[in-house]
Amino acid sequence: MYKYYTSCIFLVIFLFLVGCSGSSESRVTEGRFTTSVGTATFSGLRNNFERIILDRYHYEYEIQRETTTSLYYETRWKERSPFEDEAQRGIEAVRMRIIVEGRPRTRRGEEGGELYSVRFTGEMRVKYIARDDWISSPMTREARNYFRNVTRDLEIELRSGFRGI
């Protein structure tokens, strides 16, 4: 009986840990990189989006929507030259955009404001040699690393914002 009980407890703990570990992992689908970057207050998310995404990485706002139930920031498509591994695949042009969404998580009281769970999505479209259309394509290692660097920078800034709260 004790062995059965112990096995059940370990199974529950294992399933809990597996479920938690999957919730913050990056997900890459064709032309899209999505990951959680933590939590932020309303002003913390807006200020850091502007400082990191707009100022440091030189994107421009396309949509800025701030409601009581969500925060949504989307950039315009930005063209860049292909990374080396993209050029090897026959890609001659790349454009990217970034979407950052905040959904209410908890209330911190009047002083701290509401906390938002923040999700980052990087999208990419490519143009192959001898084609005129922009299409979604599997991301190369260098493209994934680019979006990981952007999310890391945003995540660091969001975390540092909570030290003073």
C-alpha contacts under 8 A as a table, 3 or more apart, distances in Angstrom:
res1	aa1	res2	aa2	distance
1	M	4	Y	5.17
1	M	5	Y	6.24
2	Y	5	Y	5.09
2	Y	6	T	6.12
3	K	6	T	5.16
3	K	7	S	6.12
4	Y	7	S	5.14
4	Y	8	C	6.26
5	Y	8	C	5.20
5	Y	9	I	6.36
6	T	9	I	5.15
6	T	10	F	6.30
7	S	10	F	5.19
7	S	11	L	6.12
8	C	11	L	5.02
8	C	12	V	6.20
9	I	12	V	5.20
9	I	13	I	6.23
10	F	13	I	5.10
10	F	14	F	6.00
11	L	14	F	5.07
11	L	15	L	6.15
12	V	15	L	5.21
12	V	16	F	6.12
13	I	16	F	5.07
13	I	17	L	6.17
14	F	17	L	5.19
14	F	18	V	6.15
15	L	18	V	5.11
15	L	19	G	6.07
16	F	19	G	5.15
16	F	20	C	6.19
17	L	20	C	5.10
17	L	21	S	6.06
18	V	21	S	5.25
18	V	22	G	6.37
19	G	22	G	5.45
19	G	23	S	6.63
20	C	23	S	5.41
20	C	24	S	7.58
21	S	24	S	6.40
21	S	25	E	7.00
22	G	25	E	5.48
24	S	35	T	6.49
24	S	36	S	5.36
24	S	37	V	7.88
25	E	35	T	6.12
25	E	36	S	7.17
26	S	33	F	7.03
26	S	34	T	5.63
26	S	35	T	4.33
26	S	36	S	7.23
27	R	33	F	5.85
27	R	34	T	5.12
27	R	35	T	6.18
28	V	31	G	7.67
28	V	32	R	5.69
28	V	33	F	4.50
28	V	34	T	6.29
28	V	139	M	7.80
29	T	32	R	5.16
29	T	33	F	6.51
29	T	138	P	7.12
29	T	139	M	7.99
30	E	136	S	6.35
30	E	137	S	5.48
30	E	138	P	4.45
30	E	139	M	6.55
31	G	123	E	5.62
31	G	124	M	4.91
31	G	125	R	6.39
31	G	136	S	5.01
31	G	137	S	5.14
31	G	138	P	5.44
31	G	139	M	5.78
32	R	121	T	6.78
32	R	122	G	5.70
32	R	123	E	4.53
32	R	124	M	6.34
32	R	139	M	7.61
33	F	121	T	5.49
33	F	122	G	5.01
33	F	123	E	6.43
33	F	144	R	7.10
33	F	147	F	7.15
34	T	119	R	7.23
34	T	120	F	5.62
34	T	121	T	4.35
34	T	122	G	6.47
35	T	119	R	5.87
35	T	120	F	5.41
35	T	121	T	6.64
36	S	117	S	7.73
36	S	118	V	5.94
36	S	119	R	4.46
36	S	120	F	6.05
37	V	117	S	7.91
37	V	118	V	5.60
37	V	119	R	5.89
37	V	120	F	6.59
37	V	151	T	6.63
37	V	152	R	7.84
37	V	154	L	7.32
37	V	155	E	5.21
38	G	117	S	5.96
38	G	118	V	5.53
38	G	119	R	7.64
38	G	155	E	6.62
38	G	158	L	7.41
38	G	159	R	7.70
39	T	115	L	6.32
39	T	116	Y	5.33
39	T	117	S	4.55
39	T	118	V	5.49
39	T	158	L	7.10
39	T	159	R	7.86
40	A	43	S	7.99
40	A	44	G	5.63
40	A	45	L	5.52
40	A	115	L	5.44
40	A	116	Y	5.31
40	A	117	S	6.78
40	A	118	V	7.01
40	A	158	L	6.09
40	A	159	R	7.93
40	A	161	G	7.91
40	A	162	F	7.93
41	T	44	G	4.96
41	T	45	L	6.03
41	T	112	G	7.48
41	T	113	G	6.30
41	T	114	E	5.81
41	T	115	L	4.73
41	T	116	Y	6.00
42	F	45	L	5.44
42	F	46	R	6.36
42	F	71	L	7.85
42	F	113	G	7.41
42	F	114	E	6.93
42	F	115	L	7.11
42	F	116	Y	7.12
43	S	46	R	5.14
43	S	47	N	5.86
44	G	47	N	5.31
44	G	48	N	5.96
44	G	158	L	6.76
44	G	161	G	6.72
45	L	48	N	5.33
45	L	49	F	5.90
45	L	102	G	7.90
45	L	158	L	7.08
46	R	49	F	5.19
46	R	50	E	6.28
47	N	50	E	5.27
47	N	51	R	6.13
48	N	51	R	4.90
48	N	52	I	5.75
48	N	53	I	7.76
48	N	154	L	6.81
48	N	157	E	6.54
48	N	158	L	6.85
49	F	52	I	5.44
49	F	53	I	5.29
49	F	54	L	6.81
49	F	100	V	7.97
49	F	154	L	7.28
50	E	53	I	5.70
50	E	54	L	4.86
50	E	55	D	6.23
51	R	54	L	5.98
51	R	55	D	5.04
51	R	56	R	6.38
52	I	55	D	5.71
52	I	56	R	4.91
52	I	57	Y	6.42
52	I	150	V	7.87
52	I	153	D	7.05
52	I	154	L	6.21
53	I	56	R	5.97
53	I	57	Y	5.15
53	I	58	H	6.60
53	I	59	Y	6.03
53	I	150	V	7.63
53	I	154	L	7.85
54	L	57	Y	5.81
54	L	58	H	4.86
54	L	59	Y	4.62
54	L	60	E	5.77
54	L	61	Y	7.59
55	D	58	H	5.23
55	D	59	Y	7.31
57	Y	150	V	7.97
59	Y	75	T	6.16
59	Y	76	R	6.89
59	Y	78	K	6.77
59	Y	97	R	7.78
60	E	75	T	5.33
60	E	76	R	5.71
61	Y	64	Q	6.77
61	Y	73	Y	7.28
61	Y	74	E	6.15
61	Y	75	T	4.48
61	Y	76	R	6.01
62	E	73	Y	7.78
62	E	74	E	5.54
62	E	75	T	4.70
62	E	76	R	4.87
63	I	72	Y	7.47
63	I	73	Y	5.70
63	I	74	E	4.99
63	I	75	T	6.66
64	Q	71	L	7.94
64	Q	72	Y	5.96
64	Q	73	Y	4.74
64	Q	74	E	6.56
65	R	70	S	7.97
65	R	71	L	5.92
65	R	72	Y	5.03
65	R	73	Y	6.41
66	E	70	S	6.23
66	E	71	L	4.59
66	E	72	Y	6.31
67	T	70	S	5.37
67	T	71	L	6.25
69	T	103	R	6.59
69	T	104	P	6.50
70	S	101	E	7.14
70	S	102	G	5.53
70	S	103	R	4.87
70	S	104	P	6.64
71	L	100	V	7.99
71	L	101	E	5.50
71	L	102	G	4.74
71	L	103	R	6.63
72	Y	99	I	7.29
72	Y	100	V	5.98
72	Y	101	E	4.60
72	Y	102	G	6.49
73	Y	99	I	5.62
73	Y	100	V	5.21
73	Y	101	E	6.39
74	E	97	R	7.34
74	E	98	I	5.80
74	E	99	I	4.38
74	E	100	V	6.53
75	T	97	R	5.49
75	T	98	I	5.45
75	T	99	I	6.53
76	R	97	R	5.92
76	R	98	I	7.92
77	W	95	R	5.85
77	W	96	M	5.25
77	W	97	R	4.75
78	K	95	R	5.13
78	K	96	M	5.25
78	K	97	R	6.23
79	E	93	A	7.26
79	E	94	V	5.60
79	E	95	R	4.05
79	E	96	M	6.45
80	R	93	A	6.68
80	R	94	V	5.50
80	R	95	R	6.04
80	R	96	M	7.98
81	S	92	E	7.36
81	S	93	A	5.73
81	S	94	V	6.24
82	P	85	D	7.89
82	P	86	E	5.53
82	P	87	A	5.68
82	P	91	I	6.65
82	P	92	E	6.30
82	P	93	A	5.78
82	P	94	V	5.90
83	F	86	E	5.19
83	F	87	A	6.24
83	F	142	E	6.62
83	F	143	A	7.37
84	E	87	A	5.15
84	E	88	Q	6.32
85	D	88	Q	5.11
85	D	89	R	6.68
85	D	140	T	6.61
85	D	141	R	7.60
85	D	142	E	6.92
86	E	89	R	5.17
86	E	90	G	6.77
86	E	91	I	5.53
86	E	140	T	6.50
87	A	90	G	5.14
87	A	91	I	4.94
87	A	92	E	6.33
88	Q	91	I	7.28
90	G	128	Y	5.68
90	G	129	I	5.86
91	I	94	V	7.54
91	I	126	V	6.54
91	I	127	K	5.79
91	I	128	Y	4.30
91	I	129	I	6.01
92	E	126	V	7.61
92	E	127	K	5.84
92	E	128	Y	5.45
92	E	129	I	5.56
93	A	126	V	5.76
93	A	127	K	5.13
93	A	128	Y	7.10
94	V	124	M	7.00
94	V	125	R	5.89
94	V	126	V	4.51
94	V	127	K	6.40
95	R	124	M	5.75
95	R	125	R	5.40
95	R	126	V	6.38
96	M	122	G	7.04
96	M	123	E	5.49
96	M	124	M	4.42
96	M	125	R	6.43
97	R	122	G	5.93
97	R	123	E	5.36
97	R	124	M	6.69
98	I	120	F	7.36
98	I	121	T	5.78
98	I	122	G	4.60
98	I	123	E	6.28
99	I	120	F	5.98
99	I	121	T	5.05
99	I	122	G	6.39
100	V	118	V	6.91
100	V	119	R	5.69
100	V	120	F	4.66
100	V	121	T	6.30
101	E	118	V	5.64
101	E	119	R	5.21
101	E	120	F	6.64
102	G	116	Y	5.15
102	G	117	S	5.36
102	G	118	V	4.52
102	G	119	R	6.45
103	R	116	Y	4.97
103	R	117	S	5.27
103	R	118	V	6.73
104	P	114	E	6.88
104	P	115	L	5.97
104	P	116	Y	4.38
104	P	117	S	6.33
105	R	114	E	7.48
105	R	115	L	5.48
105	R	116	Y	5.04
105	R	117	S	5.77
106	T	114	E	6.15
106	T	115	L	5.45
106	T	116	Y	7.32
107	R	113	G	6.69
107	R	114	E	4.68
107	R	115	L	6.22
108	R	111	E	7.42
108	R	112	G	5.42
108	R	113	G	5.58
108	R	114	E	5.63
108	R	115	L	6.90
109	G	112	G	5.87
109	G	113	G	5.84
109	G	114	E	7.27
110	E	113	G	5.43
112	G	165	I	6.85
120	F	151	T	7.06
122	G	147	F	6.42
124	M	136	S	6.65
124	M	137	S	7.66
124	M	139	M	7.81
125	R	134	W	5.74
125	R	135	I	5.21
125	R	136	S	4.80
125	R	137	S	6.62
126	V	134	W	5.30
126	V	135	I	5.44
126	V	136	S	6.36
126	V	137	S	6.66
127	K	131	R	6.46
127	K	132	D	6.72
127	K	133	D	6.17
127	K	134	W	5.04
127	K	135	I	6.55
128	Y	131	R	5.50
128	Y	132	D	7.77
139	M	143	A	5.84
139	M	144	R	6.31
140	T	143	A	5.25
140	T	144	R	6.32
141	R	144	R	5.19
141	R	145	N	6.15
142	E	145	N	4.99
142	E	146	Y	6.16
143	A	146	Y	5.05
143	A	147	F	6.52
144	R	147	F	5.30
144	R	148	R	6.13
145	N	148	R	4.88
145	N	149	N	6.12
146	Y	149	N	5.22
146	Y	150	V	6.47
147	F	150	V	5.04
147	F	151	T	6.17
148	R	151	T	5.13
148	R	152	R	5.97
149	N	152	R	5.03
149	N	153	D	6.20
150	V	153	D	5.23
150	V	154	L	6.27
151	T	154	L	5.04
151	T	155	E	5.89
152	R	155	E	5.04
152	R	156	I	6.08
153	D	156	I	5.26
153	D	157	E	6.39
154	L	157	E	5.26
154	L	158	L	6.17
155	E	158	L	5.07
155	E	159	R	6.10
156	I	159	R	5.21
156	I	160	S	6.14
157	E	160	S	5.12
157	E	161	G	6.29
158	L	161	G	5.26
158	L	162	F	7.18
159	R	162	F	5.65
159	R	163	R	7.42
160	S	163	R	5.61
161	G	164	G	6.50
161	G	165	I	7.57
162	F	165	I	5.23
